[in-house]
Amino acid sequence: MTVIIEEPMSLEPGDSQEEQPALVPSLFPRIPPTLYFSTANEKVELLPAEQRRLLKWKMSTVTPNIVKQTIGRSHFRVTKKSHDWLGCWGHHMKSPGFKALGEHQKLNHFPGTFQIGRKDRLWRNLSKMQVRFGKQEFSFFPQTFVLPQDIKLLRKAWEEGGAKQKWIIKPPASARGIGIQVIHKWSQMPRKRPLLVQKYLDKPYLISGNKFDLRLYVYVTSYNPLRVYMFSDGLVRFASCKYSSSMKTLSNKFMHLTNYSVNKKNSEYQTNSDYKACQGHKWALKALWQYLGSKGVNTTLIWEKIKDIVIKTIIASEPYVNSLMKLHVRTPYSCHELFGFDILLDENLKPWILEVNISPSLHSNTGLDVSIKGQMIKDLLNLAGFRIPSREDVVTPCSSASSSTSSLCAGNGERPKVDLSADEKVKRAFYLKQGEANRDLMHTVLDVLTPEEIRVLAESEDELNRRGEFERVFPSPSSSRYLRFFECPRYLNILLDEWEQKYWNNRLSVLQWLDCWKTVKLQLRFALSYVQVSAY
């Protein structure tokens, strides 16, 4: 399958290696720098030997090669020890396992994200949001039933849908298209295992007669305050047979499923190694936008609708994650997570969420994959903000860890907490009480800033400065409307929202803001020293 487009995309990066500093300085004085990660066309300078000895990475059986290559270019060494590593890209752990993380360590998951990563939990949580806020706000997922609990409701909907209604059945916790079927007869329904049953979206947007979906990369650096990023590129995955809505074709997985792991088995599957080209059964997202743009489609509007879906879906997981973070994680520094969002465009170019992956595939077996995923992982690790700890921070493993967590064990299991002063507690309670009803009063939240607030704002600005090709979608200048969707209002979300309203079009004012606070020497000195201590 090949589609001709008139205008070329941007050129590939040059082949020559450009040397980059090993550390990215903060925008603010006395805040530690972060480690720099690169793509293959860059070379990262060596740190002094004493610091280089601390660059250790805990390998996992699921660490993707693209991650291994990226950390290798920043001179990380693999370690088998359980306590002296700085980063790990591994399996999602059970929540208590997060207690074993040391304050200098980062793992690529948050506890509780299975609340959107499992198909059944995703639909339960989105359905609750739909009941609470209405279909006008939450109409981006198909009618869904979780069996066996919803069997009676499904039977009623099935009868109302009639003989022409198609349904798709999925195991609640599978991947790569395993166990997925499209059916139209009640007799085809499996009876003895848990299932997710959805109305099948049988009128997809087609390109050259083929169905496709989008794999988008969403990165969350923090849940409190919530900070969500979307990568500017992604993958467009085509079914390898031309689409038909005929009932006779429902068993053809090469027609109805878009998973690469399914379609690569089709002898007619066409690979694509050129990220600029609209050819084969896998495209770059940017190539799709260019193709649709050449047809007069408003791709900016589609992207805005997709951002809306992403923000609302992440918010649906927020109460669970923050509750478990408070119970099991010593410092927010230790967690970050990449999500793979799968989106379908229907015949009217309306985006629908299909599922969320908490361990999206990063296998890169073509030039197209390497180009997109390599840049994405580089930018993600730079956004993550890895810092070099002191030798004192790299402590010996605790002896009381259970066998399920000992491979990640470090420290004494205590989670340091930010002790807010009485004045800080009063301020937070006051603004949380105001809610959305008193927007004018909410604007005053920045008038007097506490040390913890200075830390959060500085951290957020530094992070934004390292974003690369990621776009921060929450908070943003237009994200105030999403605050009402949080089950529990968070003070730091309010703070960052007001910050965005004030400074989004003049980020240089951030430096003026810091200079202003230098007049409060004691408070600022405490704030900056706190940043330095708690950054690990």
Rosetta blueprint (number, residue, H / E / L):
1 M L
2 T E
3 V L
4 I L
5 I L
6 E L
7 E L
8 P L
9 M L
10 S L
11 L L
12 E L
13 P L
14 G L
15 D L
16 S L
17 Q L
18 E E
19 E E
20 Q E
21 P L
22 A L
23 L E
24 V E
25 P L
26 S L
27 L L
28 F L
29 P L
30 R L
31 I L
32 P L
33 P L
34 T E
35 L E
36 Y L
37 F L
38 S L
39 T L
40 A L
41 N L
42 E E
43 K E
44 V E
45 E L
46 L L
47 L L
48 P L
49 A H
50 E H
51 Q H
52 R H
53 R L
54 L L
55 L L
56 K E
57 W E
58 K E
59 M L
60 S L
61 T L
62 V L
63 T L
64 P L
65 N H
66 I H
67 V H
68 K H
69 Q H
70 T H
71 I H
72 G H
73 R H
74 S L
75 H L
76 F L
77 R E
78 V E
79 T E
80 K L
81 K L
82 S L
83 H L
84 D L
85 W L
86 L L
87 G E
88 C E
89 W L
90 G L
91 H L
92 H L
93 M L
94 K L
95 S H
96 P H
97 G H
98 F H
99 K H
100 A H
101 L L
102 G L
103 E L
104 H L
105 Q L
106 K E
107 L E
108 N L
109 H L
110 F L
111 P L
112 G L
113 T L
114 F H
115 Q H
116 I H
117 G H
118 R L
119 K H
120 D H
121 R H
122 L H
123 W H
124 R H
125 N H
126 L H
127 S H
128 K H
129 M H
130 Q H
131 V H
132 R H
133 F H
134 G L
135 K L
136 Q L
137 E L
138 F L
139 S L
140 F L
141 F L
142 P L
143 Q L
144 T E
145 F E
146 V E
147 L E
148 P L
149 Q L
150 D L
151 I H
152 K H
153 L H
154 L H
155 R H
156 K H
157 A H
158 W H
159 E H
160 E H
161 G H
162 G L
163 A L
164 K L
165 Q L
166 K L
167 W E
168 I E
169 I E
170 K E
171 P L
172 P L
173 A L
174 S L
175 A L
176 R L
177 G L
178 I L
179 G L
180 I L
181 Q E
182 V E
183 I E
184 H L
185 K L
186 W H
187 S H
188 Q H
189 M L
190 P L
191 R L
192 K L
193 R L
194 P L
195 L E
196 L E
197 V E
198 Q E
199 K E
200 Y L
201 L L
202 D L
203 K L
204 P E
205 Y L
206 L L
207 I E
208 S L
209 G L
210 N E
211 K L
212 F E
213 D E
214 L E
215 R E
216 L E
217 Y E
218 V E
219 Y E
220 V E
221 T E
222 S E
223 Y E
224 N L
225 P L
226 L E
227 R E
228 V E
229 Y E
230 M E
231 F E
232 S E
233 D E
234 G E
235 L E
236 V E
237 R E
238 F E
239 A L
240 S L
241 C L
242 K L
243 Y L
244 S L
245 S L
246 S L
247 M H
248 K H
249 T H
250 L L
251 S L
252 N L
253 K H
254 F H
255 M H
256 H H
257 L L
258 T L
259 N L
260 Y H
261 S H
262 V H
263 N H
264 K L
265 K L
266 N L
267 S L
268 E L
269 Y L
270 Q L
271 T L
272 N L
273 S L
274 D L
275 Y L
276 K L
277 A L
278 C L
279 Q E
280 G L
281 H L
282 K E
283 W E
284 A E
285 L H
286 K H
287 A H
288 L H
289 W H
290 Q H
291 Y H
292 L H
293 G H
294 S H
295 K L
296 G L
297 V L
298 N L
299 T H
300 T H
301 L H
302 I H
303 W H
304 E H
305 K H
306 I H
307 K H
308 D H
309 I H
310 V H
311 I H
312 K H
313 T H
314 I H
315 I H
316 A H
317 S H
318 E H
319 P H
320 Y H
321 V H
322 N H
323 S H
324 L H
325 M H
326 K H
327 L H
328 H H
329 V L
330 R L
331 T L
332 P H
333 Y H
334 S H
335 C E
336 H L
337 E E
338 L E
339 F E
340 G E
341 F E
342 D E
343 I E
344 L E
345 L E
346 D E
347 E L
348 N L
349 L L
350 K L
351 P E
352 W E
353 I E
354 L E
355 E E
356 V E
357 N E
358 I L
359 S L
360 P L
361 S L
362 L L
363 H L
364 S L
365 N L
366 T L
367 G H
368 L H
369 D H
370 V H
371 S H
372 I H
373 K H
374 G H
375 Q H
376 M H
377 I H
378 K H
379 D H
380 L H
381 L H
382 N H
383 L H
384 A H
385 G L
386 F L
387 R L
388 I L
389 P L
390 S L
391 R H
392 E H
393 D H
394 V L
395 V L
396 T L
397 P L
398 C L
399 S L
400 S L
401 A L
402 S L
403 S L
404 S L
405 T L
406 S H
407 S H
408 L H
409 C L
410 A L
411 G L
412 N L
413 G L
414 E L
415 R L
416 P L
417 K L
418 V L
419 D L
420 L L
421 S L
422 A H
423 D H
424 E H
425 K H
426 V H
427 K H
428 R H
429 A H
430 F H
431 Y H
432 L H
433 K H
434 Q H
435 G H
436 E H
437 A H
438 N L
439 R H
440 D H
441 L H
442 M H
443 H H
444 T H
445 V H
446 L H
447 D L
448 V L
449 L L
450 T L
451 P H
452 E H
453 E H
454 I H
455 R H
456 V H
457 L H
458 A H
459 E H
460 S H
461 E H
462 D H
463 E H
464 L H
465 N H
466 R L
467 R L
468 G L
469 E L
470 F E
471 E E
472 R E
473 V E
474 F E
475 P L
476 S L
477 P L
478 S L
479 S L
480 S H
481 R H
482 Y H
483 L H
484 R H
485 F H
486 F L
487 E L
488 C L
489 P L
490 R L
491 Y H
492 L H
493 N H
494 I H
495 L H
496 L H
497 D H
498 E H
499 W H
500 E H
501 Q H
502 K H
503 Y H
504 W L
505 N L
506 N L
507 R L
508 L L
509 S H
510 V H
511 L H
512 Q H
513 W H
514 L H
515 D H
516 C H
517 W H
518 K L
519 T L
520 V L
521 K H
522 L H
523 Q H
524 L H
525 R H
526 F H
527 A H
528 L H
529 S H
530 Y H
531 V H
532 Q H
533 V H
534 S H
535 A L
536 Y L
